[in-house]
Amino acid sequence: MQPLLYSSRFVTGDREVDAQHRALFHMANELLFAHDVRDDPDLFLRGLAFLARYCQWHFATEERAMERAAYPGLERHRQHHGELTARIARLQATSRSEGPNEALRLALHRVLSDWLSFHIRILDQEFVQHVRGGTAGASVLDPAPGEAASKDDLSTVSEDLPEDGHESGWKARLRRLW
């Protein structure tokens, strides 16, 4: 099992979306590979629950942006978000009943690896291209005119994430939020 690597092939060109995607990669790797998480079943369960909440927040953010942009692929995107949410929920249920184990970590790795690769590289890129075609330089997450930008606790996770993944400050922030 190899770490999930964020690379230029995942870049959408939207700073905020890319920061949220980097956060997802960082959280997934922390959950899958950090020794203290591997050794502490409770910490793993909390981390998995946090990952699920972060995904739901990110999905809702994307879907609101898609609604504002009248994106024709919204329903397919929403369905894909629902599929990942359901898969993570099943893994959470298994983890609660059986405890975290190597088979569960492998299943989580497979789910996240497949999903992140396809979803970001294909579906999110399609949406970004739709928005870029409509308004040059627009952020896919910009609020609609007259709409206030929302800022909830989860949004702070994606701020100031390192581009290269070598800085450890994000780990402390994740641990506080878990």
N, C-alpha and C positions, 0 to 999 in steps of 0.2 A: 504494500500500500504506500503510495507516494503522496506527498503534500499536493494540494490543489494550488496550482500556480496561476496567478493573475498576470497576464501579459498583454501586449499591445493588441492582440487579436480580439480582446474583450472590450477595448476602448470604443465607446459610442461617440465620443466627441463632446458629450455633455458633462461638464465638470461635476455637477451634483450627482447625476446618475452614476458616473464612473466611481465617485467616492463611495456611494452606497454599495456598489458591486464589490469594490475592494474590501469594504467592511464585511460583506458576506463571505468572501474568501478567507479573510483573517479569522472570523469567528469559526468557520468550518474547520480550519486547520488547528486552531486552539482546542476545539472540542475533540478532534480526532487524534491529536499528537502530543498535547501538553502532558507531561508526566503526572503533575498533580491532579489533572482532570481524569487521567486513566486510573489513578490510584484511589480516587474518591467518588464512589457511586453517586452520592448526593450532589456533588459539584457537577458531575456529568449530566444528571437529570435537570439541574437548574440551568446549565449551559444549553442543553437541548431545548428546554422551554423558552429560554431567551432567544435562541436562534429562530424558533417558530414565531415568536412575537415580532421579531425584527422583520422576518419575511412578510408577515401579514401587514405590518406598517409600510414596508417598501412596496408591496403589491398595491395597497390602497392608494399610495402616493402616485404610483404609475397609472393606475386606472383612472384616477381623477384627472390626471394630465391628458390621458387618452380621450376622456369624455369631452374636455375643453377643446381638444384638437379635432373633434369629430372623426376620430381614427376608425376606419372601416374594419380593422382587424381586432377591435376591442373584445368582442365576445370570444374569439379564439384565444387571445391573450389571457382573458379572465379565466377561461377554462383551464389553461395551462397552469396559472397560479393556483387554482383550486386543486389540481392534481398534485402539485408539490405539497400544498398544505395538508392534504389527506395522507400523503406518503409519510410526511414527518409526524403527523398525529399517530399513525400506526406504529412507527418506530418508537415514539414516546410511550405508547401503551405497552409495547413489548419490553421496553427498558424498565418500566415500572413493575411489570409482572415477573420478569426474569432477571432483572438487574443488567447493568451494562456489561457486555462481554465482547470478545473479539469478533464474533459473528455479527453482532449488532453494529459494531464500528465499521466492519467491512460493508455491511448493507447501507449504512449511512453514507459512507464514502462513495459507493456506487451511485446512490440516488443523487447526491450533491454533484458529483463529477459529471454525470450524464446530464442532469438538469441544467447546471450552470453553463456548461459548454453549449448546449443547444439553445437554451432560452436567451442567454445574453448575445451569443454570436449570431443568432438568426432572428428570433422574434423581437428582441429589443432593438436590434439594428434596423429592422423594418420600420418600427415606430419612429425612431430617430430620423430616418430618411424621409418619412412622411412629414414630420414637423419641419425639417430643414427645407423641404420643398415648398412649405407654406410661408415661412418667415425666416429669412436669413439671420443666423446668429441666435435664434430663439432657443431658450432652454426648454427641454421637454417638461421640466417641473416648475417653470414659471407660473405664478398664479395668473388667472385671467384678469383682464383689466378691471379694477375696482375691487378685486378679491384680495383679502389680506393673506399673506403667507403664514401658514401654520407652523408652529415650532413645538413639537412635543419632545418628551424625554429621549425617545429613541433616535431622533434626528441628530443628536449631538454625537452619536457614535461615529458617524461618517465624517465628521469635521476633522480636519488636520490629520488624516491618516497618511502615513508615509507612502510615497510612490513606490519605493523599492521593498517595503515590508521589513526593513531591518531595524526600525525604531521600535522600542518596546512600550512606549507610552499608551498605546491603544489597548494593550493587554490589561493594564491597571484599570483603565476606564471600563472595559468589558467586565472585569471581575466585580467592580463596584455595582454595575448594573445587574449582574447575574443575581 
